Each structure stands twice: as C-alpha cells, then as structure tokens.
Amino acid sequence: MRRSAWTRIPGTKREPGAAAGLLLLALILLLPSMLRTDGGESGAGLAREAVFVGVTGDVAAPGVYGFPAPPSLPLLLERAGGTVKPAFIPVSDDKVVYPTGTMIRVLVKGGGVWVLRESMSAHNKMTLGIPLHLNDESAEGLTALPGVGPRLASRIIERRARQGGFRRLRELLRVPGVGPALYAKIKPFLVL
C-alpha cells in the first residue's frame, strides 16, 4: 500500500468543493484591493486609469503610474514618493501636464530639480496598451509590434523617410513584407 504525503486528521470530514469555495471567497475579497492603483483609496480602480506616465531618477518610488487625466509634475512627484519639495519645482513646470506614454527622469542637483522628458520605450507602451506613433517610432521600437522584425522595421523606416511620413496607416501595405494579414495584425497598435 502506498502512503500519501498528506495525512487526514481522524474525525474530520472533507466536504467536496470546500477548498474551491474557500479559494473563490478569498479571491472575491482580495479582488478590489488588487484593482486599486491609487495607493489604496477606494473608488479609483484600474478601469479609470487612462494615462500612464513613468518616473525615474531621484525619487523614492520610481515606476509607471496610472492617472485618470494627464498629471502635472507635482502630482507625478507626489505619486513617486514625494522626495522633491514643491518649492523646488520651477513655476513653468508646475502647470505642464504629461501625456500618456511619457517617461520623466528627475535629477536633484545643486539645490534645483532637473526634469528630462522622453517617450517610454515601445515595449512599455505595448505592455500598457498605448499605441505607437508610426511617424515617430524608431526601427527598434517598431520591432515591438507582433510579426515585425528588425529588417521589416528598417523597410518601414526607409519608406517613411522616402515619402516624408505616412498620411494613412494603409500606406504600410506599400512596404515590401507587409501584406494584408500582417497589416490587420499590427493596425490596432498604431496611430499617426
């Protein structure tokens, strides 16, 4: 007779489906807290977060943060740990808002705050569901698209340069290697 690693305690009765029921109950209780992206305040779930902006550099909690609308620099810095006092933020940067897909790098040096604004990598954008700008994306960034490798990305960049940019997404069909099937696959991930 083979012995099991698990031993039943005498006098206990195992109810069929009890473990599954407990697991389902735990999931229902934990789901609201897993969907919160605002530090735990209720009412702001993942579905309301439409703008994603990344913060790196001299902040306590670098990362990508979700917002319901484009955030200002003070709001971004507060979300990233609040290590930079608002008094150090230049007045001109106080009113600037950052669109989705922006990455900012913060450097605190010499009593001032320096902010470098750049675009998120194409791979980060794709992960967050942010479409890539066909006329702005690099060849490396275009390889984040499904079915697009380095050679095809180079051909897309060459075509874009030759014609002075794309005016419609359908113009991608003129690029050698982009057929109707591939075009249908990558179109949802692109904007002009």
C-alpha positions in Angstrom: 0.0 0.0 0.0 1.4 3.4 -1.0 1.3 6.2 1.6 0.4 9.7 0.7 2.4 12.7 1.9 -0.8 14.2 3.2 -2.4 12.7 6.2 -6.1 13.1 7.1 -6.8 14.0 10.7 -9.1 11.4 12.2 -12.6 12.7 12.9 -12.5 15.4 10.2 -14.7 15.2 7.2 -13.7 16.7 3.9 -16.6 18.4 2.1 -16.5 18.1 -1.7 -15.7 21.5 -3.2 -15.0 23.2 0.2 -11.4 24.1 -0.9 -12.7 25.6 -4.1 -15.3 27.6 -2.3 -12.8 29.0 0.1 -10.5 29.9 -2.7 -13.3 31.7 -4.6 -14.3 33.6 -1.4 -10.6 34.7 -0.9 -10.4 35.8 -4.5 -13.6 37.8 -4.2 -12.4 39.5 -1.0 -8.9 40.3 -2.5 -10.0 41.5 -6.0 -11.0 45.1 -5.0 -7.6 45.7 -3.4 -5.8 44.2 -6.4 -7.5 46.6 -8.8 -6.7 49.7 -6.8 -3.9 51.8 -8.3 -4.2 55.0 -6.2 -2.4 53.8 -3.0 -5.5 52.2 -1.5 -8.2 54.9 -1.7 -11.4 53.3 -2.8 -13.2 54.3 -5.9 -10.3 54.6 -8.3 -9.9 51.2 -10.0 -7.8 50.1 -12.9 -10.5 50.9 -15.4 -10.4 54.6 -14.7 -6.6 54.8 -15.3 -6.3 56.0 -18.9 -3.0 57.9 -18.8 0.3 56.1 -17.9 3.4 58.1 -17.1 6.8 56.8 -15.9 9.1 58.4 -13.3 12.7 57.5 -12.8 15.8 59.1 -11.1 15.9 60.9 -7.8 12.5 59.8 -6.5 11.7 57.4 -3.7 9.5 55.1 -5.8 10.3 55.1 -9.5 7.8 53.3 -11.7 5.0 53.7 -14.1 1.8 55.3 -12.6 -1.8 55.4 -13.9 -3.9 58.6 -13.8 -7.4 59.4 -14.9 -6.1 62.5 -16.7 -2.7 63.8 -17.8 -0.8 64.6 -14.5 1.2 67.7 -13.6 4.8 67.4 -12.3 3.9 68.0 -8.6 1.3 65.2 -8.9 3.8 62.8 -10.6 6.4 63.5 -7.9 3.9 63.0 -5.1 2.9 59.6 -6.6 6.6 58.7 -6.9 7.4 59.2 -3.3 7.3 63.0 -2.7 11.0 63.4 -2.2 11.1 66.7 -4.1 9.5 69.6 -2.3 7.1 71.7 -4.5 9.1 74.8 -3.7 12.0 73.4 -5.8 9.8 72.8 -8.8 10.2 75.6 -11.3 7.0 77.6 -11.8 6.9 76.9 -15.5 6.9 73.1 -14.8 4.1 73.4 -12.3 1.4 73.7 -15.0 2.9 71.3 -17.5 0.9 68.1 -17.9 2.4 64.9 -19.2 0.5 62.8 -21.8 0.3 59.0 -21.7 3.4 57.2 -22.8 5.7 59.9 -21.3 8.8 59.0 -19.2 10.3 61.6 -17.0 13.7 61.4 -15.3 14.2 63.6 -12.2 17.6 64.8 -11.0 18.0 66.8 -7.8 21.3 68.6 -8.0 22.7 71.9 -6.8 19.6 72.9 -5.0 17.5 72.6 -8.1 15.3 70.0 -9.8 16.1 68.9 -13.4 13.4 67.1 -15.4 14.2 65.3 -18.6 11.1 64.4 -20.6 11.3 61.5 -23.1 9.0 58.9 -24.5 8.5 55.4 -23.0 10.0 52.5 -24.8 7.8 50.9 -27.4 7.8 47.7 -25.4 6.5 49.5 -22.3 3.8 51.2 -24.4 2.7 47.9 -25.9 2.5 46.3 -22.5 0.3 49.2 -21.3 -1.9 49.2 -24.4 -0.6 52.6 -25.6 -0.4 52.7 -29.4 2.8 53.5 -31.2 3.1 56.6 -33.3 4.0 55.3 -36.8 5.7 58.5 -37.9 7.8 58.9 -34.7 8.8 55.4 -33.6 12.3 54.1 -34.2 13.1 50.9 -36.0 13.9 49.2 -32.7 10.6 50.4 -31.3 8.7 49.0 -34.3 10.0 45.5 -33.5 7.7 45.6 -30.5 4.8 45.1 -33.0 3.7 41.5 -33.5 5.3 40.0 -36.6 7.7 42.9 -37.2 11.4 42.0 -37.0 14.5 44.3 -37.5 14.6 44.0 -41.3 10.9 44.8 -41.8 11.2 47.7 -39.3 14.1 49.1 -41.3 12.0 48.9 -44.5 9.1 50.7 -42.8 11.5 53.5 -41.6 13.0 53.8 -45.2 9.6 54.1 -46.7 8.6 56.7 -44.1 11.7 58.7 -44.8 11.3 58.4 -48.6 7.7 59.7 -48.6 8.0 62.3 -45.8 5.9 60.3 -43.3 2.8 58.2 -43.5 -0.5 60.0 -44.0 -2.7 56.9 -43.6 -2.0 53.6 -41.9 -3.0 51.7 -45.1 0.2 53.1 -46.7 2.0 50.4 -44.7 0.7 47.9 -47.4 3.2 49.5 -49.8 6.1 48.4 -47.7 7.6 45.1 -49.0 6.8 42.4 -46.4 3.6 44.0 -45.1 0.7 42.1 -46.5 -3.0 42.3 -45.6 -2.7 39.7 -42.8 0.3 41.4 -41.1 -1.4 44.8 -41.6 -4.5 43.6 -39.9 -2.4 42.2 -37.0 -0.4 45.5 -36.4 -3.0 48.1 -37.2 -4.6 48.1 -33.8 -1.3 49.0 -32.2 -0.5 52.0 -34.4 -1.6 55.7 -34.7 -0.4 58.6 -36.8 
